[in-house]
Amino acid sequence: MSIAFVREREGGEAFEDLPDRPISPHPNFVTPAGLAQIEAEVKRLQAEAAKLTPEDKADNARVSRDLRYWTARMNSAQLVEKVAGDTVHFGSTVSIEREDGTRQTFHIVGEDEADPNKGSLSYVAPLARALTGKSVGDVVEVNGHEAEILEIR
């Protein structure tokens, strides 16, 4: 372990001091499912913290850091309910067809709930930004590649 993350506490006892997880400068928009995920993570970490002993220095540091992050995200969350409309927006599920004929469907969500491998895309991702405000049939360009919007739900 790097000595950079070990400090002495009063009394000479060493403890782990992990740097805080960075918090995005973007508004913390969340879907109802995203807010539920954040709340569940805070509860899980609180339960984990309650089981730790002072001797579990590394685990205490990790849980404390993660709890600070998720509590901050929960406190700054801005719930966005389903918005009706014919254009792509936060919370939309969008199907696109790429130049090579590949079809993909993405749900546009908050940063903490995004997982492109599972079909959810952060609203600040380049593709989500390009799609936002567009309609079925519109073509968007991201990273030099085009994609046509096939469906918006």
C-alpha positions, -999 to 999 in steps of 0.1 A, spaced: 0 0 0 12 35 -8 22 55 23 4 85 6 -29 71 19 -19 64 55 -20 91 81 -14 91 118 -44 97 141 -40 113 175 -24 87 197 -2 74 168 -27 50 154 -26 47 116 -57 47 95 -65 45 58 -75 77 41 -90 71 7 -96 101 -16 -132 109 -22 -149 97 -53 -152 126 -78 -187 140 -81 -199 151 -115 -204 188 -122 -236 180 -142 -271 182 -126 -279 149 -109 -310 140 -129 -323 105 -120 -352 83 -131 -374 68 -104 -354 35 -107 -321 54 -105 -332 71 -73 -342 38 -58 -308 24 -67 -290 52 -50 -312 49 -19 -306 11 -18 -269 17 -20 -269 42 9 -289 17 30 -265 -12 21 -235 9 30 -250 20 63 -257 -16 72 -222 -26 62 -207 2 83 -227 -9 113 -211 -44 111 -175 -31 110 -152 -29 139 -125 -2 145 -99 -28 136 -113 -31 100 -94 1 90 -94 -6 52 -130 -16 51 -140 14 73 -122 38 49 -138 23 18 -173 22 32 -170 57 47 -158 71 13 -185 53 -6 -212 63 19 -201 100 15 -204 97 -23 -238 80 -24 -252 102 3 -241 133 -16 -257 118 -48 -289 110 -30 -291 146 -15 -285 162 -49 -308 139 -69 -333 156 -91 -361 132 -99 -373 134 -135 -407 117 -140 -416 103 -174 -420 131 -199 -444 127 -228 -434 139 -263 -422 129 -297 -386 140 -293 -358 123 -274 -354 135 -238 -341 123 -204 -359 90 -197 -366 82 -233 -359 48 -247 -345 52 -282 -338 27 -310 -312 37 -336 -297 21 -367 -261 28 -374 -244 31 -408 -234 -5 -408 -270 -16 -402 -265 -24 -365 -296 -16 -345 -293 -6 -308 -317 5 -282 -307 28 -253 -326 42 -223 -313 77 -215 -308 79 -177 -287 96 -150 -250 93 -147 -250 68 -118 -275 45 -133 -260 43 -168 -246 10 -180 -242 9 -218 -236 -29 -217 -271 -32 -203 -287 -6 -227 -287 25 -205 -269 56 -215 -260 86 -194 -277 118 -205 -243 135 -208 -228 109 -230 -220 121 -266 -246 99 -282 -273 109 -257 -265 146 -263 -267 141 -300 -301 123 -298 -317 148 -273 -343 169 -290 -344 148 -322 -374 129 -336 -380 96 -354 -362 97 -388 -336 122 -378 -300 113 -384 -273 122 -358 -236 121 -361 -213 111 -332 -176 105 -336 -178 107 -374 -205 80 -376 -242 85 -384 -272 69 -368 -309 72 -377 -335 73 -350 -360 45 -356 -382 47 -325 -387 67 -293 -406 54 -263 
